[in-house]
Amino acid sequence: MAKNNDDIVISREENKKIRKTADKKPVSTKTIGVCVLVLILLMALSAVVSELSGISIADIASERASGELIYDSLPDSIKNMESYSSGTVLLTDTSVDYLDSGGRLLSSNSHLYSQPVMKVNKSTVLLYDRGGTAFRIERNSDIYNTYTVSGAITTAALGKKNNYAYVLNDEGGFQSHLYVYSYQGKKQFEWGSASEYCAGVALSDNGKNVALSMLGVENGEYYSKVIFFNFRGSEPVYSVKFTDSTVFGLDFVNNKTVAALTDNGIFVINNDGQYETVCEYSPAEIKHSSFETSDIKAFAVANHGNEKDTDVVIFNKKYAELFRVNTDTEVISLASSERFTAVLFSNEVKIYSDTNTPIGSILLGEKCIDAAFSGRTLYVRTVSGIYSFDADADTDLTQKKSEEETAATENKTEIPAVNEYDTTESSGTEEATEASTSAVSYG
């Protein structure tokens, strides 16, 4: 057991590959019975889905025969979906599931967190229990380490250098207690506030700076504050107060410049603590945003609060506006990558390039929930499953098979193939190590 300074204890041996391994269990009569029941349920469900998307039972059987994923989780159990390396990663109520670019389930790591939150950087995942005392790091789809801390975790972040930060509401007299650790587990920075609540934290791309959004009360009035630290000093480089705005997100424009995303607009703060207004709107107008995981930033702003008159505004990494499009249809969600932006409507997805070139429109025929890019692949989650599309070619990747299978089915009409859901019990146990956080005083 290796000690990670004074607030976390790490145990690598106890936390390797806590994963679902269904193939290790012997097949019993009960299991066969359950499988038959599940098959019957899938056939019944396929009849319902066929009414929505035109998929027949034969199509689903073909997908199963060709090795396509039948995803074993209920749609409403998925809490988040993010791009991951060459595929996507799903956070559910009970597990972290990794899918390849074709939608096949690669691995699944169970968790017992009551309020799980996931942060992703390429092939690294930070999973923490908001309001709880546990978090863990997953790398290359394996559980690398699990941690237990002494206070409730309020927020956390994962940097581009795979260093990580978390904020505790602990017993050391701090309303907010920040810790930052390197990829190797070495403490980089620590800071505490006795009176202000930390609502968000972000790490610079070079792994040497941190920004926090704080909430406080002064003379009976609430305020938001953005504080910027360099790890070489204990005092803030700057602190900017917003008396009429609430900061809901932070994004590093470069290593010394931070974008504060508020309910009244977007403000870019330079290293001197001076800021400029990039975009203004009211709290009733800002509806959706996509800014954390890509160089392209997208925001949906309902003009005067009217969702039938919504501007989708696209920025580059420096928050210079690239273009905007207006829609008279309510926007459900946004997803962006280095090249593309996907705008999700009730049953349709429109894809744009970073040059305002419409790539295509995907009619799904069912309610969209969210989406994520992984390179040129777009994953769309709907009420009945997850679709996978080539953003350049507007092609459904879940329909791709071998050349022989394609040649044998040329006479079939290409339709979106959905990954069905049924309920299975998750396996694996959550391991955690214990530690107590020692209080550190700050002026």
N, C-alpha and C positions, 0 to 999 in steps of 0.2 A: 504494500500500500504506500503510494507516494503522496507526500503532503504538498499541497499547492498553497503555500503561505499560510495565513491564519484564518481564512474564512471558508476554505473548501478543502475537502479531502478527496483524493481521486483513487479509485480502485479499477485498474484496467482488467485484471484477471476476472473480476466478478461480472463484467459487463460486456463480454464479447459475444456478438451475434445473438442477441435476444430476439429471435425471429420466429415467424410461423414456419413450421416444417411438417406439413401434413403428410409428406411422403414417408416419414419415419415411423408412422403408426401402422400396425397391422390392420388389414381390412376385415371388419367384422360384419356379421349378418345385419346388425343394426345400421352400420354405415351404408351397406348396400341399399337397405330400405329407405334411408334418408335420401340417398342419391336418386332413387326412383321417384320419390316424392318431389324432390327438387326439379327433376326433369319434367314431371307433370306440370308443376307450377310454371316452369319456363315456357312450356308449350302454351299454357293458358295466357301467360303474359305476352307471348309473341303475337297472339291473335289480337290483343288490345293494341300493341305497338304497330301492327300492320295497318290498323285503321289510321294511325297518325303518320306513318312514314312510308308505307308501301312495302314493308319487309314481310316476307312470307316465312313460314316454318322451314321450308327448304333452304332459304337464305341463311337462317340462323344455324341450321345443321351444317351447312357448308362452311360457315365461319368457324364453328367448333372443330370440324374436321381439319381445317387448315391451320389450326393452332391459335386462332384469335382469342383474345381475352374475354372471359365471362367474369366481369368484375364482381366480387363477392362482398358487396357492402351496399347498404341502403342509400339512395341518393341524398336524403336529408341528413345523413350522418357525416357527410363531407363538410368540413368547416372552411377549408382553404385549398387552393390549387395553385402551384407555382412551377415555373420552369426549373429544370434540374439537369445539368450536364446535357446529355443528348436526348432527354425525355422530359417527363414531368413527375412531380411528387405531390401526393394528396395527403392532407391531414384530415383524419376522421376522428370521431369521438373516442376511438379505441386504438388507433394505429397510425403509423406513417407508412404510406404505400408508394413504392417506386414503379413507374411504368416506363417502358422504352418508347421509342418514336412511333412504333406501330400499335401502341396501346396495350402491350402485353405486360402483365404483372411480373416484375423482376424479383421483388422481395417486399416483405411487410414486417415492420417492427412494432410490436404492441406497446401501448402506454396506459397508465392509469391516472392521467391528469384530468382534473375536473374542468379546468378552463385552459386547454392547450392552445398555445400560440406558436407559429412556426416562422422562422426567418431562414432564407436560403441564399447561398452564394455558390454558384456553380455546383460542385459535388459535395458541399458541406451544408449541413442543416443544424440550426440551433432550435431546439424545442424546449419551451418552458411552460410552467404551470402558473398562469397569472393569478395572484392572490395566494399561491402556494409557496412551498419552499424547495421545489425540485426543478432541475433542468438537466438537459443532456446535449451532447454534441454527437452528430452522426456524420460519418465520412464514407464516401463511396458506398452508400446504402447500408453500412454496418454501424452499430452503436459503438462509438469510440470511447466515451466516458459518460457516466452519470454523476450528478452532484446533488448534495443537499446543503442548503444554507440556513442561517438562523432566523432570517426575517422573511416577510412576505415579499415576493417579487412583483413589482408594479409594472416594469417594462424592461425590454432588453433589445440588443441590436447585434448584428453580425456584420463585420467589415469586409472590404474587398481583399484584405490581407488575411482573412479568416481569424483576426482577433475578435474578441467579443466583449460586450459590456452588458451589465445588468444593474438594476437599481432596486434596493430593498427599502421597505419601511420596517426598520429593525428596532431592537431594544436598546440601542446605543444613544438614544436621545435625538435621533435624526428622523425627520419626516421623509427625507430622501437620502439614501446612502449609495453612491456610485462606485462600482468596481469595474476595471478594465483589465483584461488578460490577453496575452499574446497567443498565437497559434500553438506554441509549445507549452502554454499554461503558466507563463511567468507574469506576475502582476506588473502592469504598465502604469496604472494610475488609480487613485482613490480620492474621493471627495464627498463631503456631506453637507446637507442643509437642514437646519433645525426647524425652519418655519415654512418652506415652500415645497410643494408637491411636484415631483417630476412626472410629466405626462408623456415624454418621449425622449429618445436618445439616438444619436447618429454618429458614425465613425467615418473619418476621412479616408480617401482611397489609399493614401500612403501609410495608414495605420498609426499616425502620430498625433492626431487631434481628435477631440470629441466635442459635440454640441449637444446641449440639453434644452428642452422646452419645459419651463417651470410655471406653475400656477400659484398665485398668492393673493392675499387680501391686504389692502391698505386703506385706512379710513373708511371701512365698510364697503369698499369697492374691490371687485375682482380685477386682476391683471394677469397678463401673460408675459413671460420673459424668456429670451434666448440667451444662453450663456455659452461662451466658447473657451475651451481650454487647449493649451499645448501641453503634452505630457512632461515637458522639461521644467514646467513651473507649477506651483500650487495655486497661484492667483489667476483669475480669469483674464484672458486676453481682451475680452470685451463682454459687456452685458447690455442687452437692448430690451427695453420695456415697451410693451404694447398695451395701452390702457383701454382700447376699444375693440380689441381683437383677441380671439382665442386661437392659439397655434395648435393645429391638428397634425402637422407633419414637418419634418426637417429633412433636407436633402443637400448634400455637399455638391456644389457646382464645381469647385476645385478644392484643393487641399486647404485653402484659406478663406474660401467664400461659401456661405451657407444660404440656401433658400428657405425662408420661413413660410410655410403654407398655412394660411389662417382662414377663418370664416369670413373675412372681409377683403381678402386679396392675397396676392403672392408678393413677398418682399425679399429682395436679394441683398444680403448683408456682407459687406467686404471686411477685410482684416482690421480696419480702423473702427469698426462698429457703426459705420454709416450705411444706410440702406436706400435702395431705390424701389419704387413701386413698379412691378412688372404687369400686374393685372389686378383690377378691382371688381368686386362684386359684393352682394349682400349675403348674410347667412342663409337667407331663403333661396338664394340662386345657385350656390355651389351644390352639386348633386353627387358627382363621382370624380375620382381622380386615379391616375396610374402613373406613379413617379419613382417608386423605390427600386425597381429591379432593372431599369433600362436607361439608355441614353435619350430616348424619346419620351417626353412627358405629355400626358393627355388629361384634359379637364373638361367635364361637362357642366356648363353654366346655363341654367334655365332663366331666360330673361324675364325680369320682374316676377320670378317664381313660377312662370308658366312653362310647364314641361312639354307643352306642344310647340314651344318656341325656344329650342335649346341650341346653344352654340357649343360645338366640340372644338376646343382650342388645343392646338398641337405646338409644343415647344421643343427646342433642342436641349442638349445638356446644360447649356449656359442660360437657359430660359429666355432665349430669343424666339419670338413667335415665328413659326414656320408657315402655318396656315390655320384657317378655321372653316368649319362647315356648319351650316344651319340645318336643323331637322325639325319637322313638325310632329315627330313621333317620340314618345318617352324613351329615354336612354336607360337601359337596365344596368349596364356595366361597361367598363373600358379595359382594354389590355394593350400593352405596347411593348416593342422590342427595339433593337438598334435600327431596324428598317421599316417596321410596319406598325400600324395602329388598327385595332379591331374595335368597332363600335357595336355593342350588343343591344338589340331591341327585343321586343317580346318574343318573336319567333324568327328573327332574322339577324344575320351578322354582316356588316359591311366592313371591308378591309381597304385601308389606304396605305400608300407608300409614304416615305418621308418627304416626297416632292409633291404631295397632294394629288397623286395619280390614283384614281379608283382602281383597285385590283380586281374586285369582284363582290358580289352579293350572294350570300348563302341563305337559302330559304330552308329552315329546319322543320317548320310545321309544328313546333312545340316550344314551350316556354324556355328561354335561355336563362341561365343563372350567372355564370361567370366564365372567364377564359384565361388562357395563359399561352405565351409563345415560348418555343424552344427552337432557336434558330429560325428557319422558315416554316416550321411546323406550328400550326395553331390548334390548341386543344379547346374545345367548347363543351362546357357542362350544361346539360339540360335537365329537365325534370325526370327523364327516363334513362339517361346515360351520358357517356362522354364520346364526342366525335373528334376525329383527328383529321386535319386538312393541311394540304400544302398551300401556304399563303401565296406563293408565286403562281402556281398552276391552278389553284382553286379546286384541288383534287382531294377526295376523301381517302386518306391513307389507310383507314381500316378496311377498305375494299381491295387494297393491293395484295396480290398473291403471286405465286410463281408464274413464270411465262407459260408453263404447260396448263396451269389452271385457268389463266386468263384466256389462252387460246381456246380452251374447251368451253368457255362460257361467254364467247363473244356475242352470242345472240341474246344475252340477258341485258336488261336496262340497268345502268349503273345508278345506284341509290345510296344515300347515306346509311352506313351500317352502325348500329348503336350497340354499345356494350351493356348487356342486361345486368340486372342486380338481383341477388337474393341474399337472404340472411344466413351467415355462418358465425360460429362462435370463434372469437379470437383467442389465440393461445400465447403463451410466453408470460414471463413474470417481469415486473419492473424492479430492477435492482437499484438501490440508492445507498450512498455513503453518508455518514453523518459528520457534521462539523458545527462549531459555534463561531459566530462572527465576533471578532473583538472590535470594540468601539474605537474610533479614531476621531480626535477633536480637531476642528478647523475653526479658524477665525473668520 
